[in-house]
Amino acid sequence: MAAWGERLAGVRGVLLDISGVLYDSGEGGGVPIAGSVEAVARLKRSRLKVRFCTNESQKSRGHLVGLLRHLGYDISEGEVTAPAPAACLILRERGLRPHLLVHDGVRSEFAQVDTSNPNCVVIADAGESFSYQNMNKAFQVLMELENPVLISLGRGRYYKETSGLMLDVGAYTKALEYACGIKAEVVGKPSPEFFKSALQQMGVEAHQAVMIGDDIVGDVGGAQRCGMRALQVRTGKFRIVANLIEMRSYWSRVSL
């Protein structure tokens, strides 16, 4: 216990991933991970600041919070940092009009964004909407632009639902990057700007915070690059062999 006390000395804030850490999504809304409801409640009773930092891009923030509250979590919409609202802010600031390749469940987040005559593409975890037709349309929009802009709400490879592992947005983002010869702008973990936004909303410095997640690259690696400490849970997408491969690949890329 003393070792853990030393490692976490000076921590004032905790950032929690949601999918794979608090619950596994799936039919009927998903199921909470054993002990996670109680753990969040204990954190809320402590003197630590708590924020939920998620790459969820199939559900609006309001829908996600409603689901989690139904499962027993003490959480409010204002405590959640999610990629769709962050992307909307970027789009408005830069005057970008997106072609949306997103899940119907998150489309409402973009209701106030001008989508006429697109000059960029926003891609998220579109689920069943990742058809050839829809991917090809996004490709065509990008190829018609003089300066193509591709914004991806995350770069995850896969995540876990109650039915098993599911392919995530990162694979489809890579396909468009390869086909168009461009590099996507990532809004969400492991983007440093995304973590910095969450820290700013918490009112703590990076060295005062710890990130808890199930993704060795998106959660742990991204947080560490920002100067935070990070802990990986052995739930959700956690896989020992996959972790070793992904982390080796990740640090070889960022060290170039």
C-alpha positions as a printed Julia matrix, in Angstrom:
256×3 Matrix{Float64}:
   0.0    0.0     0.0
   2.9    2.35    0.75
   4.16   1.94   -2.83
   0.77   2.92   -4.24
   0.63   5.88   -1.86
   3.96   7.11   -3.22
   2.92   6.62   -6.83
  -0.28   8.58   -6.36
   1.15  11.31   -4.14
  -0.06  14.75   -5.17
  -3.02  13.49   -7.2
  -5.93  15.93   -7.1
  -7.99  14.67  -10.03
  -9.05  11.38  -11.61
 -10.03  10.96  -15.24
 -12.13   7.87  -15.94
 -12.7    6.19  -19.27
 -16.25   4.86  -19.63
 -16.53   1.97  -22.09
 -14.63  -1.04  -20.74
 -13.98   0.68  -17.41
 -17.44   1.51  -16.08
 -19.56  -0.7   -18.31
 -19.62  -2.91  -21.4
 -22.12  -1.64  -23.94
 -24.49  -4.0   -25.72
 -28.1   -5.06  -26.03
 -30.4   -3.49  -23.48
 -27.94  -0.68  -22.85
 -25.09  -2.82  -21.58
 -23.99  -3.95  -18.12
 -21.89  -2.27  -15.42
 -18.49  -3.78  -14.69
 -18.39  -5.37  -11.25
 -17.52  -2.87   -8.53
 -17.42   0.16  -10.82
 -20.62   1.83   -9.54
 -19.3    1.63   -6.0
 -15.84   2.82   -7.06
 -17.25   5.95   -8.71
 -19.35   6.66   -5.63
 -16.26   6.4    -3.4
 -14.32   8.77   -5.67
 -17.18  11.25   -5.58
 -17.14  11.15   -1.76
 -13.4   11.8    -1.66
 -11.64  15.14   -2.02
 -10.54  14.22   -5.53
 -11.97  15.91   -8.61
 -13.53  13.41  -11.03
 -14.07  13.71  -14.76
 -15.21  11.16  -17.31
 -13.08  11.22  -20.46
 -14.5    9.08  -23.25
 -14.13   8.43  -26.97
 -17.77   7.31  -27.17
 -19.06   8.36  -30.59
 -22.15   6.2   -31.08
 -24.21   8.01  -28.44
 -24.81  11.67  -27.73
 -23.43  12.88  -24.43
 -26.95  13.26  -23.03
 -27.94   9.72  -24.05
 -24.74   8.27  -22.59
 -25.22  10.04  -19.27
 -28.85   8.92  -19.11
 -27.8    5.31  -19.69
 -25.09   5.46  -17.03
 -27.43   7.03  -14.49
 -29.92   4.24  -15.2
 -27.14   1.74  -14.44
 -26.56   3.41  -11.07
 -23.69   5.84  -11.67
 -23.52   9.3   -10.09
 -22.71  11.31  -13.22
 -23.86  14.51  -14.93
 -23.51  15.66  -18.53
 -21.24  18.52  -17.46
 -18.71  16.03  -16.07
 -18.14  14.28  -19.41
 -15.49  15.19  -21.99
 -16.48  13.59  -25.3
 -15.19  14.0   -28.86
 -18.37  15.09  -30.67
 -18.86  18.39  -28.77
 -15.11  19.06  -29.1
 -15.3   18.45  -32.86
 -18.26  20.84  -33.2
 -16.22  23.58  -31.55
 -13.35  23.02  -33.99
 -15.71  23.03  -36.98
 -17.25  26.36  -35.97
 -13.89  27.97  -35.16
 -12.42  27.0   -38.54
 -15.53  27.53  -40.65
 -15.63  23.87  -41.68
 -18.75  22.25  -43.12
 -18.57  18.5   -42.6
 -19.76  15.52  -44.53
 -20.73  13.31  -41.6
 -19.86   9.61  -41.53
 -21.22   9.02  -38.03
 -23.64   6.83  -36.1
 -27.26   8.01  -36.06
 -27.08   8.07  -32.26
 -24.55  10.92  -32.25
 -25.84  12.89  -35.24
 -27.87  15.18  -32.96
 -24.6   16.58  -31.58
 -24.02  18.19  -34.99
 -27.51  19.69  -35.33
 -26.21  23.27  -35.12
 -23.35  22.7   -37.58
 -23.65  23.75  -41.25
 -23.29  20.61  -43.37
 -24.09  22.19  -46.76
 -21.43  22.03  -49.5
 -18.97  20.04  -47.35
 -15.33  21.08  -47.16
 -14.23  18.32  -44.78
 -15.22  14.86  -43.54
 -15.93  13.92  -39.93
 -15.72  10.2   -39.21
 -16.8    8.48  -36.0
 -17.7    4.97  -34.89
 -20.54   4.65  -37.38
 -21.31   1.0   -36.65
 -23.54  -0.51  -39.33
 -23.23   2.71  -41.37
 -19.68   1.7   -42.29
 -20.88   0.35  -45.63
 -18.86   0.47  -48.85
 -21.28   3.07  -50.2
 -20.84   5.39  -47.22
 -17.08   4.95  -47.04
 -16.79   5.59  -50.76
 -18.89   8.76  -50.49
 -16.56  10.1   -47.78
 -13.6    9.21  -50.02
 -15.16  11.06  -52.95
 -15.82  14.19  -50.87
 -12.2   14.28  -49.72
 -10.77  13.68  -53.19
 -12.78  16.58  -54.62
 -11.28  19.06  -52.13
  -8.16  21.07  -52.89
  -7.09  20.85  -49.25
  -8.87  17.79  -47.86
  -9.54  17.74  -44.11
 -10.42  14.49  -42.35
 -11.42  14.72  -38.67
 -11.69  11.46  -36.76
 -13.46  11.15  -33.4
 -10.81   8.83  -32.0
  -8.29   6.34  -33.33
  -9.23   3.21  -31.41
  -8.67  -0.17  -33.04
 -11.43  -2.04  -31.23
 -13.57  -1.99  -28.1
 -15.6   -4.49  -26.12
 -19.35  -5.04  -26.01
 -21.2   -7.75  -24.12
 -21.22  -9.8   -27.34
 -17.45  -9.53  -27.85
 -14.81  -7.3   -29.44
 -15.99  -4.74  -32.0
 -13.97  -3.01  -34.74
 -13.53   0.69  -33.93
 -13.23   3.89  -35.98
  -9.43   3.75  -36.27
  -9.47   1.05  -38.93
 -11.84   3.03  -41.15
  -9.9    6.24  -40.59
  -6.75   4.47  -41.72
  -8.52   3.31  -44.89
  -9.42   6.9   -45.84
  -5.95   8.15  -44.94
  -4.4    5.53  -47.22
  -6.82   6.03  -50.1
  -6.58   9.84  -50.04
  -2.92  10.19  -49.1
  -3.73  12.41  -46.11
  -3.4   12.41  -42.33
  -6.51  12.61  -40.15
  -6.86  15.11  -37.33
  -7.87  13.14  -34.24
 -10.38  14.66  -31.83
 -10.49  12.38  -28.79
  -7.96  10.15  -27.06
  -4.98   9.94  -27.49
  -4.95  13.55  -28.77
  -3.04  15.78  -26.3
  -5.52  18.62  -26.87
  -8.37  16.37  -25.77
  -6.67  15.49  -22.49
  -5.68  19.11  -21.92
  -9.3   20.16  -22.38
 -10.43  17.65  -19.73
  -7.72  18.84  -17.33
  -8.71  22.47  -17.86
 -12.34  21.63  -17.14
 -11.23  19.9   -13.92
  -8.96  22.76  -12.89
  -5.9   20.59  -12.27
  -2.43  20.33  -13.81
  -1.3   17.23  -15.69
   1.08  16.12  -12.92
  -1.82  16.3   -10.45
  -4.04  13.88  -12.39
  -4.28  10.17  -13.1
  -6.07   8.59  -16.05
  -7.79   5.22  -15.6
  -8.66   3.27  -18.74
  -8.64  -0.07  -20.51
  -6.82   1.09  -23.66
  -3.02   0.92  -23.42
  -2.58   3.44  -26.26
  -5.62   5.73  -26.17
  -5.88   5.99  -22.38
  -2.5    5.12  -20.87
  -0.12   6.22  -23.62
  -2.04   9.4   -24.44
  -2.22  10.44  -20.79
   1.46   9.77  -20.18
   2.43  11.9   -23.18
   0.57  14.78  -21.54
   2.48  14.39  -18.28
  -0.22  12.5   -16.41
   0.03   9.26  -14.53
  -2.12   6.42  -15.81
  -3.53   3.1   -14.65
  -4.88   0.35  -16.88
  -7.73  -1.83  -15.67
  -7.95  -5.5   -16.63
 -11.48  -5.21  -17.96
 -13.0   -4.15  -21.28
 -10.59  -4.51  -24.19
  -7.59  -5.43  -21.99
  -5.51  -8.21  -23.55
  -1.95  -8.95  -22.34
  -0.4   -9.89  -25.7
  -2.27  -7.19  -27.61
  -1.12  -4.62  -25.03
   2.55  -5.45  -25.56
   2.26  -5.25  -29.34
   0.23  -2.03  -29.36
   2.41  -0.21  -26.83
   5.62  -1.17  -28.66
   4.14   0.08  -31.94
   2.8    3.26  -30.31
   6.02   4.37  -28.67
   8.04   3.59  -31.8
   5.79   6.0   -33.73
   5.77   8.85  -31.23
   9.55   8.7   -30.75
  10.24   9.29  -34.44
